[in-house]
Structures are given as structure tokens and as C-alpha cells.
Amino acid sequence: MSDLKFVLNREGVRELMQSQEMVDVLTDYATQVATRAGEGYSVYIGKNRANVSVVADTDEAYQDNLDNNTLEKAIR
């Protein structure tokens, strides 16, 4: 057995999660998902830390996602 001990650098993780580079990477992935999902979906970028969401902007896209799990399929 190994005596490896892992210590998380909390300040480093905080800095990473608030960096513009992380936001850029997440935005690229979210844009790809929104494009695959089709018309009516857009990317929402969070304000305080690196978080990005793909959301249905229209009623049609919202219903399409409910009926067909469009966003889940677009991730794959």
C-alpha cells in the first residue's frame, strides 16, 4: 500500500475557478452544446465564478427539451 497523501491547494482551486481562462474553456464547450441542440438555445455565463449553462430561450426549445431531452443528447 502507498502512503501517498493528497493535500488540496484551496487557494489555487479558488483562483482557477475564478479565472478568465476557465470561463473561456467552459464557454467553448457550452457553445458547442448549444449549437448541437439547435435553434432556441443559448449560453449563459455566471458572474462570480467559472460556471456556464446552456438554456432554452424560446417556448418551443423548452418544450423540445422536455419532450426529447435535447440538451442531454447534445452533451454526448
N, CA, C, O and CB atoms as a CASP TS submission, in Angstrom:
PFRMAT TS
TARGET T0000
AUTHOR 0000-0000-0000
METHOD Language model
MODEL 1
PARENT N/A
ATOM      1  N   MET     1       0.822  -1.181   0.000  1.00  0.00           N
ATOM      2  CA  MET     1       0.000   0.000   0.000  1.00  0.00           C
ATOM      3  C   MET     1       0.871   1.250   0.000  1.00  0.00           C
ATOM      4  O   MET     1       1.968   1.271   0.557  1.00  0.00           O
ATOM      5  CB  MET     1      -0.938  -0.005   1.198  1.00  0.00           C
ATOM      6  N   SER     2       0.365   2.253  -0.620  1.00  0.00           N
ATOM      7  CA  SER     2       1.083   3.516  -0.711  1.00  0.00           C
ATOM      8  C   SER     2       0.693   4.444   0.433  1.00  0.00           C
ATOM      9  O   SER     2      -0.449   4.441   0.891  1.00  0.00           O
ATOM     10  CB  SER     2       0.811   4.190  -2.057  1.00  0.00           C
ATOM     11  N   ASP     3       1.643   5.222   0.877  1.00  0.00           N
ATOM     12  CA  ASP     3       1.383   6.204   1.925  1.00  0.00           C
ATOM     13  C   ASP     3       1.220   7.594   1.320  1.00  0.00           C
ATOM     14  O   ASP     3       1.559   8.600   1.944  1.00  0.00           O
ATOM     15  CB  ASP     3       2.519   6.202   2.965  1.00  0.00           C
ATOM     16  N   LEU     4       0.705   7.634   0.115  1.00  0.00           N
ATOM     17  CA  LEU     4       0.505   8.894  -0.585  1.00  0.00           C
ATOM     18  C   LEU     4      -0.560   9.721   0.114  1.00  0.00           C
ATOM     19  O   LEU     4      -1.641   9.222   0.425  1.00  0.00           O
ATOM     20  CB  LEU     4       0.116   8.645  -2.046  1.00  0.00           C
ATOM     21  N   LYS     5      -0.252  10.983   0.357  1.00  0.00           N
ATOM     22  CA  LYS     5      -1.211  11.887   0.982  1.00  0.00           C
ATOM     23  C   LYS     5      -1.461  13.047   0.032  1.00  0.00           C
ATOM     24  O   LYS     5      -0.525  13.698  -0.432  1.00  0.00           O
ATOM     25  CB  LYS     5      -0.696  12.395   2.369  1.00  0.00           C
ATOM     26  N   PHE     6      -2.714  13.294  -0.248  1.00  0.00           N
ATOM     27  CA  PHE     6      -3.125  14.353  -1.170  1.00  0.00           C
ATOM     28  C   PHE     6      -3.620  15.544  -0.365  1.00  0.00           C
ATOM     29  O   PHE     6      -4.515  15.410   0.469  1.00  0.00           O
ATOM     30  CB  PHE     6      -4.227  13.851  -2.149  1.00  0.00           C
ATOM     31  N   VAL     7      -3.033  16.715  -0.620  1.00  0.00           N
ATOM     32  CA  VAL     7      -3.458  17.938   0.054  1.00  0.00           C
ATOM     33  C   VAL     7      -3.928  18.907  -1.020  1.00  0.00           C
ATOM     34  O   VAL     7      -3.158  19.290  -1.901  1.00  0.00           O
ATOM     35  CB  VAL     7      -2.299  18.559   0.924  1.00  0.00           C
ATOM     36  N   LEU     8      -5.184  19.298  -0.943  1.00  0.00           N
ATOM     37  CA  LEU     8      -5.768  20.208  -1.914  1.00  0.00           C
ATOM     38  C   LEU     8      -5.316  21.639  -1.650  1.00  0.00           C
ATOM     39  O   LEU     8      -5.385  22.126  -0.522  1.00  0.00           O
ATOM     40  CB  LEU     8      -7.293  20.117  -1.880  1.00  0.00           C
ATOM     41  N   ASN     9      -4.861  22.294  -2.685  1.00  0.00           N
ATOM     42  CA  ASN     9      -4.466  23.694  -2.593  1.00  0.00           C
ATOM     43  C   ASN     9      -5.716  24.535  -2.819  1.00  0.00           C
ATOM     44  O   ASN     9      -6.047  24.868  -3.957  1.00  0.00           O
ATOM     45  CB  ASN     9      -3.336  24.050  -3.632  1.00  0.00           C
ATOM     46  N   ARG    10      -6.403  24.873  -1.749  1.00  0.00           N
ATOM     47  CA  ARG    10      -7.685  25.570  -1.841  1.00  0.00           C
ATOM     48  C   ARG    10      -7.555  26.932  -2.524  1.00  0.00           C
ATOM     49  O   ARG    10      -8.423  27.312  -3.309  1.00  0.00           O
ATOM     50  CB  ARG    10      -8.279  25.747  -0.455  1.00  0.00           C
ATOM     51  N   GLU    11      -6.510  27.651  -2.241  1.00  0.00           N
ATOM     52  CA  GLU    11      -6.305  28.955  -2.876  1.00  0.00           C
ATOM     53  C   GLU    11      -6.105  28.797  -4.381  1.00  0.00           C
ATOM     54  O   GLU    11      -6.602  29.605  -5.164  1.00  0.00           O
ATOM     55  CB  GLU    11      -5.096  29.676  -2.252  1.00  0.00           C
ATOM     56  N   GLY    12      -5.379  27.761  -4.781  1.00  0.00           N
ATOM     57  CA  GLY    12      -5.176  27.501  -6.202  1.00  0.00           C
ATOM     58  C   GLY    12      -6.467  27.134  -6.913  1.00  0.00           C
ATOM     59  O   GLY    12      -6.712  27.582  -8.033  1.00  0.00           O
ATOM     60  N   VAL    13      -7.293  26.319  -6.266  1.00  0.00           N
ATOM     61  CA  VAL    13      -8.584  25.939  -6.848  1.00  0.00           C
ATOM     62  C   VAL    13      -9.483  27.168  -6.967  1.00  0.00           C
ATOM     63  O   VAL    13     -10.158  27.347  -7.981  1.00  0.00           O
ATOM     64  CB  VAL    13      -9.274  24.843  -5.992  1.00  0.00           C
ATOM     65  N   ARG    14      -9.495  28.012  -5.942  1.00  0.00           N
ATOM     66  CA  ARG    14     -10.298  29.238  -5.972  1.00  0.00           C
ATOM     67  C   ARG    14      -9.848  30.140  -7.122  1.00  0.00           C
ATOM     68  O   ARG    14     -10.671  30.684  -7.858  1.00  0.00           O
ATOM     69  CB  ARG    14     -10.193  29.992  -4.623  1.00  0.00           C
ATOM     70  N   GLU    15      -8.550  30.286  -7.260  1.00  0.00           N
ATOM     71  CA  GLU    15      -8.013  31.121  -8.340  1.00  0.00           C
ATOM     72  C   GLU    15      -8.382  30.550  -9.707  1.00  0.00           C
ATOM     73  O   GLU    15      -8.753  31.295 -10.614  1.00  0.00           O
ATOM     74  CB  GLU    15      -6.485  31.244  -8.215  1.00  0.00           C
ATOM     75  N   LEU    16      -8.282  29.235  -9.853  1.00  0.00           N
ATOM     76  CA  LEU    16      -8.634  28.582 -11.110  1.00  0.00           C
ATOM     77  C   LEU    16     -10.112  28.775 -11.436  1.00  0.00           C
ATOM     78  O   LEU    16     -10.459  29.085 -12.576  1.00  0.00           O
ATOM     79  CB  LEU    16      -8.301  27.091 -11.045  1.00  0.00           C
ATOM     80  N   MET    17     -10.982  28.595 -10.450  1.00  0.00           N
ATOM     81  CA  MET    17     -12.420  28.689 -10.692  1.00  0.00           C
ATOM     82  C   MET    17     -12.904  30.112 -10.938  1.00  0.00           C
ATOM     83  O   MET    17     -14.038  30.314 -11.372  1.00  0.00           O
ATOM     84  CB  MET    17     -13.161  28.111  -9.530  1.00  0.00           C
ATOM     85  N   GLN    18     -12.061  31.093 -10.668  1.00  0.00           N
ATOM     86  CA  GLN    18     -12.426  32.476 -10.924  1.00  0.00           C
ATOM     87  C   GLN    18     -11.664  33.061 -12.110  1.00  0.00           C
ATOM     88  O   GLN    18     -11.801  34.248 -12.406  1.00  0.00           O
ATOM     89  CB  GLN    18     -12.177  33.311  -9.691  1.00  0.00           C
ATOM     90  N   SER    19     -10.868  32.246 -12.787  1.00  0.00           N
ATOM     91  CA  SER    19     -10.026  32.758 -13.862  1.00  0.00           C
ATOM     92  C   SER    19     -10.796  32.884 -15.176  1.00  0.00           C
ATOM     93  O   SER    19     -11.736  32.135 -15.442  1.00  0.00           O
ATOM     94  CB  SER    19      -8.820  31.853 -14.052  1.00  0.00           C
ATOM     95  N   GLN    20     -10.380  33.829 -15.971  1.00  0.00           N
ATOM     96  CA  GLN    20     -10.990  34.043 -17.278  1.00  0.00           C
ATOM     97  C   GLN    20     -10.682  32.874 -18.219  1.00  0.00           C
ATOM     98  O   GLN    20     -11.484  32.560 -19.098  1.00  0.00           O
ATOM     99  CB  GLN    20     -10.494  35.366 -17.889  1.00  0.00           C
ATOM    100  N   GLU    21      -9.541  32.237 -18.041  1.00  0.00           N
ATOM    101  CA  GLU    21      -9.187  31.092 -18.872  1.00  0.00           C
ATOM    102  C   GLU    21     -10.185  29.956 -18.697  1.00  0.00           C
ATOM    103  O   GLU    21     -10.579  29.324 -19.677  1.00  0.00           O
ATOM    104  CB  GLU    21      -7.780  30.608 -18.538  1.00  0.00           C
ATOM    105  N   MET    22     -10.600  29.689 -17.456  1.00  0.00           N
ATOM    106  CA  MET    22     -11.578  28.635 -17.197  1.00  0.00           C
ATOM    107  C   MET    22     -12.929  29.005 -17.802  1.00  0.00           C
ATOM    108  O   MET    22     -13.609  28.155 -18.377  1.00  0.00           O
ATOM    109  CB  MET    22     -11.718  28.383 -15.682  1.00  0.00           C
ATOM    110  N   VAL    23     -13.313  30.257 -17.675  1.00  0.00           N
ATOM    111  CA  VAL    23     -14.578  30.721 -18.271  1.00  0.00           C
ATOM    112  C   VAL    23     -14.532  30.525 -19.781  1.00  0.00           C
ATOM    113  O   VAL    23     -15.523  30.103 -20.377  1.00  0.00           O
ATOM    114  CB  VAL    23     -14.845  32.219 -17.925  1.00  0.00           C
ATOM    115  N   ASP    24     -13.402  30.823 -20.404  1.00  0.00           N
ATOM    116  CA  ASP    24     -13.266  30.666 -21.858  1.00  0.00           C
ATOM    117  C   ASP    24     -13.415  29.208 -22.281  1.00  0.00           C
ATOM    118  O   ASP    24     -14.094  28.917 -23.266  1.00  0.00           O
ATOM    119  CB  ASP    24     -11.912  31.206 -22.326  1.00  0.00           C
ATOM    120  N   VAL    25     -12.792  28.298 -21.553  1.00  0.00           N
ATOM    121  CA  VAL    25     -12.888  26.869 -21.870  1.00  0.00           C
ATOM    122  C   VAL    25     -14.328  26.391 -21.725  1.00  0.00           C
ATOM    123  O   VAL    25     -14.848  25.703 -22.603  1.00  0.00           O
ATOM    124  CB  VAL    25     -11.955  26.042 -20.955  1.00  0.00           C
ATOM    125  N   LEU    26     -14.969  26.754 -20.625  1.00  0.00           N
ATOM    126  CA  LEU    26     -16.350  26.335 -20.399  1.00  0.00           C
ATOM    127  C   LEU    26     -17.301  26.936 -21.429  1.00  0.00           C
ATOM    128  O   LEU    26     -18.246  26.279 -21.866  1.00  0.00           O
ATOM    129  CB  LEU    26     -16.792  26.726 -18.997  1.00  0.00           C
ATOM    130  N   THR    27     -17.051  28.177 -21.812  1.00  0.00           N
ATOM    131  CA  THR    27     -17.887  28.830 -22.820  1.00  0.00           C
ATOM    132  C   THR    27     -17.759  28.129 -24.169  1.00  0.00           C
ATOM    133  O   THR    27     -18.750  27.981 -24.885  1.00  0.00           O
ATOM    134  CB  THR    27     -17.505  30.312 -22.957  1.00  0.00           C
ATOM    135  N   ASP    28     -16.562  27.700 -24.519  1.00  0.00           N
ATOM    136  CA  ASP    28     -16.372  26.960 -25.769  1.00  0.00           C
ATOM    137  C   ASP    28     -17.188  25.670 -25.771  1.00  0.00           C
ATOM    138  O   ASP    28     -17.875  25.370 -26.748  1.00  0.00           O
ATOM    139  CB  ASP    28     -14.884  26.642 -25.983  1.00  0.00           C
ATOM    140  N   TYR    29     -17.112  24.904 -24.678  1.00  0.00           N
ATOM    141  CA  TYR    29     -17.877  23.662 -24.595  1.00  0.00           C
ATOM    142  C   TYR    29     -19.385  23.931 -24.623  1.00  0.00           C
ATOM    143  O   TYR    29     -20.127  23.228 -25.309  1.00  0.00           O
ATOM    144  CB  TYR    29     -17.504  22.896 -23.321  1.00  0.00           C
ATOM    145  N   ALA    30     -19.832  24.931 -23.891  1.00  0.00           N
ATOM    146  CA  ALA    30     -21.261  25.242 -23.850  1.00  0.00           C
ATOM    147  C   ALA    30     -21.756  25.703 -25.210  1.00  0.00           C
ATOM    148  O   ALA    30     -22.877  25.373 -25.596  1.00  0.00           O
ATOM    149  CB  ALA    30     -21.548  26.313 -22.796  1.00  0.00           C
ATOM    150  N   THR    31     -20.954  26.452 -25.939  1.00  0.00           N
ATOM    151  CA  THR    31     -21.335  26.907 -27.276  1.00  0.00           C
ATOM    152  C   THR    31     -21.491  25.722 -28.221  1.00  0.00           C
ATOM    153  O   THR    31     -22.403  25.704 -29.048  1.00  0.00           O
ATOM    154  CB  THR    31     -20.295  27.894 -27.829  1.00  0.00           C
ATOM    155  N   GLN    32     -20.615  24.741 -28.105  1.00  0.00           N
ATOM    156  CA  GLN    32     -20.720  23.536 -28.927  1.00  0.00           C
ATOM    157  C   GLN    32     -22.023  22.792 -28.618  1.00  0.00           C
ATOM    158  O   GLN    32     -22.704  22.324 -29.531  1.00  0.00           O
ATOM    159  CB  GLN    32     -19.501  22.611 -28.692  1.00  0.00           C
ATOM    160  N   VAL    33     -22.364  22.686 -27.342  1.00  0.00           N
ATOM    161  CA  VAL    33     -23.605  22.005 -26.946  1.00  0.00           C
ATOM    162  C   VAL    33     -24.815  22.768 -27.474  1.00  0.00           C
ATOM    163  O   VAL    33     -25.734  22.160 -28.023  1.00  0.00           O
ATOM    164  CB  VAL    33     -23.689  21.866 -25.403  1.00  0.00           C
ATOM    165  N   ALA    34     -24.829  24.086 -27.317  1.00  0.00           N
ATOM    166  CA  ALA    34     -25.952  24.893 -27.789  1.00  0.00           C
ATOM    167  C   ALA    34     -26.108  24.786 -29.299  1.00  0.00           C
ATOM    168  O   ALA    34     -27.231  24.758 -29.803  1.00  0.00           O
ATOM    169  CB  ALA    34     -25.765  26.355 -27.384  1.00  0.00           C
ATOM    170  N   THR    35     -25.008  24.727 -30.019  1.00  0.00           N
ATOM    171  CA  THR    35     -25.055  24.587 -31.472  1.00  0.00           C
ATOM    172  C   THR    35     -25.634  23.234 -31.865  1.00  0.00           C
ATOM    173  O   THR    35     -26.465  23.156 -32.770  1.00  0.00           O
ATOM    174  CB  THR    35     -23.655  24.761 -32.076  1.00  0.00           C
ATOM    175  N   ARG    36     -25.199  22.155 -31.187  1.00  0.00           N
ATOM    176  CA  ARG    36     -25.735  20.823 -31.486  1.00  0.00           C
ATOM    177  C   ARG    36     -27.203  20.706 -31.110  1.00  0.00           C
ATOM    178  O   ARG    36     -27.952  19.974 -31.758  1.00  0.00           O
ATOM    179  CB  ARG    36     -24.935  19.756 -30.756  1.00  0.00           C
ATOM    180  N   ALA    37     -27.625  21.420 -30.070  1.00  0.00           N
ATOM    181  CA  ALA    37     -29.022  21.355 -29.630  1.00  0.00           C
ATOM    182  C   ALA    37     -29.946  22.005 -30.650  1.00  0.00           C
ATOM    183  O   ALA    37     -31.091  21.580 -30.798  1.00  0.00           O
ATOM    184  CB  ALA    37     -29.187  22.034 -28.263  1.00  0.00           C
ATOM    185  N   GLY    38     -29.478  23.013 -31.345  1.00  0.00           N
ATOM    186  CA  GLY    38     -30.279  23.637 -32.387  1.00  0.00           C
ATOM    187  C   GLY    38     -30.753  25.031 -32.025  1.00  0.00           C
ATOM    188  O   GLY    38     -30.261  25.662 -31.090  1.00  0.00           O
ATOM    189  N   GLU    39     -31.715  25.484 -32.789  1.00  0.00           N
ATOM    190  CA  GLU    39     -32.230  26.828 -32.642  1.00  0.00           C
ATOM    191  C   GLU    39     -33.026  26.972 -31.342  1.00  0.00           C
ATOM    192  O   GLU    39     -33.746  26.058 -30.938  1.00  0.00           O
ATOM    193  CB  GLU    39     -33.099  27.192 -33.841  1.00  0.00           C
ATOM    194  N   GLY    40     -32.887  28.122 -30.699  1.00  0.00           N
ATOM    195  CA  GLY    40     -33.646  28.394 -29.489  1.00  0.00           C
ATOM    196  C   GLY    40     -32.873  28.167 -28.202  1.00  0.00           C
ATOM    197  O   GLY    40     -33.424  28.366 -27.119  1.00  0.00           O
ATOM    198  N   TYR    41     -31.617  27.758 -28.285  1.00  0.00           N
ATOM    199  CA  TYR    41     -30.788  27.519 -27.110  1.00  0.00           C
ATOM    200  C   TYR    41     -29.638  28.526 -27.102  1.00  0.00           C
ATOM    201  O   TYR    41     -29.096  28.867 -28.154  1.00  0.00           O
ATOM    202  CB  TYR    41     -30.249  26.055 -27.093  1.00  0.00           C
ATOM    203  N   SER    42     -29.272  28.996 -25.915  1.00  0.00           N
ATOM    204  CA  SER    42     -28.166  29.941 -25.815  1.00  0.00           C
ATOM    205  C   SER    42     -27.328  29.631 -24.580  1.00  0.00           C
ATOM    206  O   SER    42     -27.692  28.800 -23.747  1.00  0.00           O
ATOM    207  CB  SER    42     -28.688  31.393 -25.765  1.00  0.00           C
ATOM    208  N   VAL    43     -26.197  30.325 -24.488  1.00  0.00           N
ATOM    209  CA  VAL    43     -25.233  30.114 -23.411  1.00  0.00           C
ATOM    210  C   VAL    43     -25.376  31.234 -22.388  1.00  0.00           C
ATOM    211  O   VAL    43     -25.421  32.411 -22.744  1.00  0.00           O
ATOM    212  CB  VAL    43     -23.779  30.053 -23.964  1.00  0.00           C
ATOM    213  N   TYR    44     -25.446  30.860 -21.125  1.00  0.00           N
ATOM    214  CA  TYR    44     -25.480  31.819 -20.017  1.00  0.00           C
ATOM    215  C   TYR    44     -24.174  31.678 -19.246  1.00  0.00           C
ATOM    216  O   TYR    44     -23.795  30.570 -18.864  1.00  0.00           O
ATOM    217  CB  TYR    44     -26.726  31.581 -19.077  1.00  0.00           C
ATOM    218  N   ILE    45     -23.483  32.793 -19.014  1.00  0.00           N
ATOM    219  CA  ILE    45     -22.211  32.791 -18.300  1.00  0.00           C
ATOM    220  C   ILE    45     -22.436  33.388 -16.913  1.00  0.00           C
ATOM    221  O   ILE    45     -23.001  34.474 -16.785  1.00  0.00           O
ATOM    222  CB  ILE    45     -21.116  33.588 -19.087  1.00  0.00           C
ATOM    223  N   GLY    46     -21.990  32.672 -15.870  1.00  0.00           N
ATOM    224  CA  GLY    46     -22.147  33.124 -14.496  1.00  0.00           C
ATOM    225  C   GLY    46     -21.314  34.358 -14.189  1.00  0.00           C
ATOM    226  O   GLY    46     -20.427  34.722 -14.961  1.00  0.00           O
ATOM    227  N   LYS    47     -21.595  34.989 -13.085  1.00  0.00           N
ATOM    228  CA  LYS    47     -20.960  36.260 -12.743  1.00  0.00           C
ATOM    229  C   LYS    47     -19.787  36.127 -11.769  1.00  0.00           C
ATOM    230  O   LYS    47     -18.786  36.823 -11.939  1.00  0.00           O
ATOM    231  CB  LYS    47     -21.982  37.180 -12.158  1.00  0.00           C
ATOM    232  N   ASN    48     -19.872  35.262 -10.757  1.00  0.00           N
ATOM    233  CA  ASN    48     -18.891  35.251  -9.678  1.00  0.00           C
ATOM    234  C   ASN    48     -17.777  34.225  -9.823  1.00  0.00           C
ATOM    235  O   ASN    48     -16.686  34.417  -9.287  1.00  0.00           O
ATOM    236  CB  ASN    48     -19.583  35.016  -8.407  1.00  0.00           C
ATOM    237  N   ARG    49     -18.034  33.158 -10.527  1.00  0.00           N
ATOM    238  CA  ARG    49     -17.016  32.125 -10.702  1.00  0.00           C
ATOM    239  C   ARG    49     -17.230  31.501 -12.067  1.00  0.00           C
ATOM    240  O   ARG    49     -18.173  31.850 -12.777  1.00  0.00           O
ATOM    241  CB  ARG    49     -17.080  31.044  -9.564  1.00  0.00           C
ATOM    242  N   ALA    50     -16.369  30.592 -12.427  1.00  0.00           N
ATOM    243  CA  ALA    50     -16.464  29.962 -13.741  1.00  0.00           C
ATOM    244  C   ALA    50     -17.613  28.971 -13.747  1.00  0.00           C
ATOM    245  O   ALA    50     -17.463  27.836 -13.295  1.00  0.00           O
ATOM    246  CB  ALA    50     -15.139  29.260 -14.118  1.00  0.00           C
ATOM    247  N   ASN    51     -18.758  29.395 -14.255  1.00  0.00           N
ATOM    248  CA  ASN    51     -19.875  28.485 -14.482  1.00  0.00           C
ATOM    249  C   ASN    51     -20.641  28.961 -15.709  1.00  0.00           C
ATOM    250  O   ASN    51     -20.875  30.154 -15.901  1.00  0.00           O
ATOM    251  CB  ASN    51     -20.809  28.409 -13.231  1.00  0.00           C
ATOM    252  N   VAL    52     -21.019  28.003 -16.521  1.00  0.00           N
ATOM    253  CA  VAL    52     -21.681  28.286 -17.789  1.00  0.00           C
ATOM    254  C   VAL    52     -22.845  27.317 -17.933  1.00  0.00           C
ATOM    255  O   VAL    52     -22.728  26.142 -17.586  1.00  0.00           O
ATOM    256  CB  VAL    52     -20.688  28.166 -18.998  1.00  0.00           C
ATOM    257  N   SER    53     -23.965  27.811 -18.443  1.00  0.00           N
ATOM    258  CA  SER    53     -25.144  26.972 -18.649  1.00  0.00           C
ATOM    259  C   SER    53     -25.657  27.154 -20.067  1.00  0.00           C
ATOM    260  O   SER    53     -25.496  28.217 -20.668  1.00  0.00           O
ATOM    261  CB  SER    53     -26.251  27.311 -17.624  1.00  0.00           C
ATOM    262  N   VAL    54     -26.275  26.104 -20.594  1.00  0.00           N
ATOM    263  CA  VAL    54     -26.997  26.208 -21.856  1.00  0.00           C
ATOM    264  C   VAL    54     -28.470  26.201 -21.495  1.00  0.00           C
ATOM    265  O   VAL    54     -28.940  25.303 -20.797  1.00  0.00           O
ATOM    266  CB  VAL    54     -26.627  25.034 -22.859  1.00  0.00           C
ATOM    267  N   VAL    55     -29.203  27.208 -21.971  1.00  0.00           N
ATOM    268  CA  VAL    55     -30.606  27.359 -21.597  1.00  0.00           C
ATOM    269  C   VAL    55     -31.477  27.455 -22.840  1.00  0.00           C
ATOM    270  O   VAL    55     -31.030  27.867 -23.910  1.00  0.00           O
ATOM    271  CB  VAL    55     -30.802  28.601 -20.711  1.00  0.00           C
ATOM    272  N   ALA    56     -32.728  27.063 -22.665  1.00  0.00           N
ATOM    273  CA  ALA    56     -33.717  27.197 -23.738  1.00  0.00           C
ATOM    274  C   ALA    56     -34.284  28.612 -23.680  1.00  0.00           C
ATOM    275  O   ALA    56     -34.846  29.017 -22.662  1.00  0.00           O
ATOM    276  CB  ALA    56     -34.863  26.120 -23.608  1.00  0.00           C
ATOM    277  N   ASP    57     -34.139  29.357 -24.763  1.00  0.00           N
ATOM    278  CA  ASP    57     -34.605  30.745 -24.816  1.00  0.00           C
ATOM    279  C   ASP    57     -36.062  30.870 -25.239  1.00  0.00           C
ATOM    280  O   ASP    57     -36.746  31.819 -24.854  1.00  0.00           O
ATOM    281  CB  ASP    57     -33.744  31.535 -25.761  1.00  0.00           C
ATOM    282  N   THR    58     -36.527  29.930 -26.018  1.00  0.00           N
ATOM    283  CA  THR    58     -37.881  30.033 -26.554  1.00  0.00           C
ATOM    284  C   THR    58     -38.773  28.959 -25.939  1.00  0.00           C
ATOM    285  O   THR    58     -38.289  27.962 -25.404  1.00  0.00           O
ATOM    286  CB  THR    58     -37.869  29.907 -28.091  1.00  0.00           C
ATOM    287  N   ASP    59     -40.072  29.179 -26.024  1.00  0.00           N
ATOM    288  CA  ASP    59     -41.022  28.183 -25.536  1.00  0.00           C
ATOM    289  C   ASP    59     -40.899  26.883 -26.329  1.00  0.00           C
ATOM    290  O   ASP    59     -41.030  25.795 -25.769  1.00  0.00           O
ATOM    291  CB  ASP    59     -42.458  28.724 -25.620  1.00  0.00           C
ATOM    292  N   GLU    60     -40.648  27.000 -27.627  1.00  0.00           N
ATOM    293  CA  GLU    60     -40.511  25.816 -28.478  1.00  0.00           C
ATOM    294  C   GLU    60     -39.292  24.990 -28.066  1.00  0.00           C
ATOM    295  O   GLU    60     -39.365  23.764 -27.988  1.00  0.00           O
ATOM    296  CB  GLU    60     -40.397  26.229 -29.959  1.00  0.00           C
ATOM    297  N   ALA    61     -38.180  25.663 -27.805  1.00  0.00           N
ATOM    298  CA  ALA    61     -36.966  24.959 -27.385  1.00  0.00           C
ATOM    299  C   ALA    61     -37.167  24.328 -26.014  1.00  0.00           C
ATOM    300  O   ALA    61     -36.705  23.213 -25.769  1.00  0.00           O
ATOM    301  CB  ALA    61     -35.758  25.919 -27.359  1.00  0.00           C
ATOM    302  N   TYR    62     -37.848  25.025 -25.128  1.00  0.00           N
ATOM    303  CA  TYR    62     -38.131  24.488 -23.800  1.00  0.00           C
ATOM    304  C   TYR    62     -38.960  23.210 -23.900  1.00  0.00           C
ATOM    305  O   TYR    62     -38.647  22.208 -23.257  1.00  0.00           O
ATOM    306  CB  TYR    62     -38.864  25.533 -22.942  1.00  0.00           C
ATOM    307  N   GLN    63     -40.004  23.249 -24.698  1.00  0.00           N
ATOM    308  CA  GLN    63     -40.864  22.076 -24.870  1.00  0.00           C
ATOM    309  C   GLN    63     -40.109  20.946 -25.575  1.00  0.00           C
ATOM    310  O   GLN    63     -40.272  19.777 -25.226  1.00  0.00           O
ATOM    311  CB  GLN    63     -42.129  22.449 -25.670  1.00  0.00           C
ATOM    312  N   ASP    64     -39.284  21.297 -26.563  1.00  0.00           N
ATOM    313  CA  ASP    64     -38.471  20.307 -27.268  1.00  0.00           C
ATOM    314  C   ASP    64     -37.543  19.595 -26.289  1.00  0.00           C
ATOM    315  O   ASP    64     -37.375  18.377 -26.355  1.00  0.00           O
ATOM    316  CB  ASP    64     -37.654  20.975 -28.395  1.00  0.00           C
ATOM    317  N   ASN    65     -36.945  20.359 -25.386  1.00  0.00           N
ATOM    318  CA  ASN    65     -36.051  19.755 -24.406  1.00  0.00           C
ATOM    319  C   ASN    65     -36.821  18.839 -23.453  1.00  0.00           C
ATOM    320  O   ASN    65     -36.327  17.772 -23.089  1.00  0.00           O
ATOM    321  CB  ASN    65     -35.314  20.843 -23.617  1.00  0.00           C
ATOM    322  N   LEU    66     -38.015  19.241 -23.052  1.00  0.00           N
ATOM    323  CA  LEU    66     -38.835  18.389 -22.191  1.00  0.00           C
ATOM    324  C   LEU    66     -39.221  17.084 -22.888  1.00  0.00           C
ATOM    325  O   LEU    66     -39.168  16.010 -22.288  1.00  0.00           O
ATOM    326  CB  LEU    66     -40.094  19.138 -21.757  1.00  0.00           C
ATOM    327  N   ASP    67     -39.605  17.188 -24.141  1.00  0.00           N
ATOM    328  CA  ASP    67     -40.085  16.022 -24.887  1.00  0.00           C
ATOM    329  C   ASP    67     -38.965  15.085 -25.320  1.00  0.00           C
ATOM    330  O   ASP    67     -39.132  13.865 -25.317  1.00  0.00           O
ATOM    331  CB  ASP    67     -40.850  16.474 -26.099  1.00  0.00           C
ATOM    332  N   ASN    68     -37.816  15.663 -25.696  1.00  0.00           N
ATOM    333  CA  ASN    68     -36.765  14.869 -26.349  1.00  0.00           C
ATOM    334  C   ASN    68     -35.426  14.825 -25.619  1.00  0.00           C
ATOM    335  O   ASN    68     -34.486  14.199 -26.109  1.00  0.00           O
ATOM    336  CB  ASN    68     -36.538  15.398 -27.708  1.00  0.00           C
ATOM    337  N   ASN    69     -35.317  15.470 -24.466  1.00  0.00           N
ATOM    338  CA  ASN    69     -34.029  15.542 -23.751  1.00  0.00           C
ATOM    339  C   ASN    69     -32.928  16.071 -24.668  1.00  0.00           C
ATOM    340  O   ASN    69     -31.830  15.517 -24.714  1.00  0.00           O
ATOM    341  CB  ASN    69     -33.634  14.150 -23.200  1.00  0.00           C
ATOM    342  N   THR    70     -33.223  17.127 -25.384  1.00  0.00           N
ATOM    343  CA  THR    70     -32.326  17.659 -26.396  1.00  0.00           C
ATOM    344  C   THR    70     -30.974  18.062 -25.825  1.00  0.00           C
ATOM    345  O   THR    70     -29.940  17.737 -26.409  1.00  0.00           O
ATOM    346  CB  THR    70     -32.962  18.840 -27.072  1.00  0.00           C
ATOM    347  N   LEU    71     -30.961  18.755 -24.707  1.00  0.00           N
ATOM    348  CA  LEU    71     -29.686  19.199 -24.133  1.00  0.00           C
ATOM    349  C   LEU    71     -28.850  18.028 -23.663  1.00  0.00           C
ATOM    350  O   LEU    71     -27.632  18.028 -23.839  1.00  0.00           O
ATOM    351  CB  LEU    71     -29.926  20.153 -22.975  1.00  0.00           C
ATOM    352  N   GLU    72     -29.478  17.039 -23.071  1.00  0.00           N
ATOM    353  CA  GLU    72     -28.731  15.858 -22.635  1.00  0.00           C
ATOM    354  C   GLU    72     -28.098  15.140 -23.822  1.00  0.00           C
ATOM    355  O   GLU    72     -26.953  14.696 -23.742  1.00  0.00           O
ATOM    356  CB  GLU    72     -29.650  14.897 -21.868  1.00  0.00           C
ATOM    357  N   LYS    73     -28.835  15.027 -24.913  1.00  0.00           N
ATOM    358  CA  LYS    73     -28.306  14.372 -26.104  1.00  0.00           C
ATOM    359  C   LYS    73     -27.214  15.207 -26.766  1.00  0.00           C
ATOM    360  O   LYS    73     -26.298  14.656 -27.376  1.00  0.00           O
ATOM    361  CB  LYS    73     -29.429  14.102 -27.097  1.00  0.00           C
ATOM    362  N   ALA    74     -27.303  16.522 -26.651  1.00  0.00           N
ATOM    363  CA  ALA    74     -26.296  17.402 -27.254  1.00  0.00           C
ATOM    364  C   ALA    74     -24.966  17.349 -26.521  1.00  0.00           C
ATOM    365  O   ALA    74     -23.930  17.687 -27.093  1.00  0.00           O
ATOM    366  CB  ALA    74     -26.801  18.830 -27.280  1.00  0.00           C
ATOM    367  N   ILE    75     -24.981  16.929 -25.262  1.00  0.00           N
ATOM    368  CA  ILE    75     -23.744  16.825 -24.492  1.00  0.00           C
ATOM    369  C   ILE    75     -22.906  15.657 -24.982  1.00  0.00           C
ATOM    370  O   ILE    75     -21.677  15.733 -24.991  1.00  0.00           O
ATOM    371  CB  ILE    75     -24.049  16.667 -22.999  1.00  0.00           C
ATOM    372  N   ARG    76     -23.545  14.604 -25.379  1.00  0.00           N
ATOM    373  CA  ARG    76     -22.828  13.383 -25.767  1.00  0.00           C
ATOM    374  C   ARG    76     -22.080  13.527 -27.042  1.00  0.00           C
ATOM    375  O   ARG    76     -21.433  12.580 -27.488  1.00  0.00           O
ATOM    376  CB  ARG    76     -23.765  12.248 -25.890  1.00  0.00           C
TER
END
